[in-house]
Amino acid sequence: MSSRKYNDLPIKAIIQQMLDNAGMSKKYNELEIIKCYHEVMGSMISKRTREVKLRDRTLVLKMDSGVLKEELNHNKRQIIQMINDKMGAPIIEEVEVW
C-alpha cells in the first residue's frame, strides 16, 4: 500500500489550486467571464460586441451599435446579475459600455 494520502477534493478545486499556484487564475476567470457573456447575451448581441474585457471587477464592453450601447447602458444591473448567476459567484460589480 502507498503511504500517499489522498484528498477527497473535487476536480474543480484541484484545477483551481493549480491555476492559483501558477498565477493564472485571474486570466482563467477573465476567459470564463467572456465566454459566459457571449452565452448569456445571445448571438445577436455577441455579433455586435467588438471587445469584452475584465478590468478588476468591471466588465468593459465595446459595441458596434449606438442603439445597442444605449440599451445595454440601461440594463447594466441585469447584465451583472445574469453573469454572476451563470458564474455562480459575485465576480462582476460594474459594467462599462463604450
C-alpha positions in Angstrom: 0.0 0.0 0.0 1.1 3.5 -0.7 1.9 5.9 2.1 0.5 8.8 0.0 -2.6 10.5 1.4 -5.4 11.2 -0.9 -7.6 14.2 -0.5 -11.3 14.0 -1.4 -11.3 17.2 -3.3 -13.5 17.7 -6.4 -11.6 18.1 -9.7 -12.7 21.8 -9.9 -11.0 22.6 -6.6 -7.8 20.8 -7.7 -7.7 22.7 -11.0 -8.3 26.0 -9.2 -5.4 25.2 -6.9 -3.2 24.5 -9.9 -4.2 27.8 -11.5 -3.6 29.7 -8.3 -0.2 28.2 -7.8 0.7 29.1 -11.4 -0.6 32.6 -11.1 -3.1 32.0 -13.9 -6.4 32.2 -12.0 -7.1 35.8 -12.9 -6.7 35.2 -16.7 -8.7 32.0 -16.5 -11.6 33.9 -14.7 -11.5 36.6 -17.4 -11.8 34.0 -20.1 -14.7 32.3 -18.3 -16.5 35.6 -17.9 -16.0 36.4 -21.6 -17.4 33.0 -22.6 -20.3 33.5 -20.1 -21.1 36.9 -21.5 -21.5 35.5 -25.0 -23.7 32.7 -23.7 -25.9 34.9 -21.6 -26.3 37.7 -24.1 -27.0 35.6 -27.2 -25.7 35.6 -30.7 -27.3 38.9 -31.9 -25.6 41.0 -29.2 -22.4 39.0 -29.3 -22.1 39.7 -33.0 -22.4 43.5 -32.3 -19.8 43.3 -29.4 -16.3 44.3 -30.6 -14.5 43.7 -27.4 -15.1 42.2 -24.0 -12.6 42.7 -21.1 -12.5 42.3 -17.4 -10.7 45.1 -15.6 -10.6 44.4 -11.8 -14.3 43.7 -11.1 -15.7 45.7 -14.0 -16.8 44.2 -17.3 -15.8 46.5 -20.2 -17.8 46.2 -23.4 -17.1 47.9 -26.7 -20.1 47.9 -29.1 -20.6 48.4 -32.8 -24.1 49.8 -32.5 -25.0 53.1 -30.7 -28.6 51.9 -30.1 -27.4 48.6 -28.6 -24.9 50.5 -26.5 -27.6 52.7 -25.1 -29.8 49.7 -24.4 -27.1 47.9 -22.5 -26.3 51.0 -20.5 -29.9 50.9 -19.3 -29.7 47.2 -18.3 -26.4 47.1 -16.5 -27.9 45.6 -13.3 -29.5 42.8 -15.3 -26.3 42.0 -17.1 -24.3 41.9 -13.8 -27.0 39.7 -12.3 -27.1 37.2 -15.2 -23.3 36.9 -15.5 -22.8 36.5 -11.7 -25.7 33.9 -11.6 -24.1 32.0 -14.5 -20.6 32.1 -12.9 -22.0 31.1 -9.5 -20.2 33.9 -7.7 -20.4 37.7 -7.4 -17.5 38.4 -9.7 -18.8 41.4 -11.7 -19.6 44.6 -9.8 -19.9 47.1 -12.6 -20.4 47.2 -16.4 -18.9 49.9 -18.7 -20.3 50.1 -22.2 -18.3 52.0 -24.9 
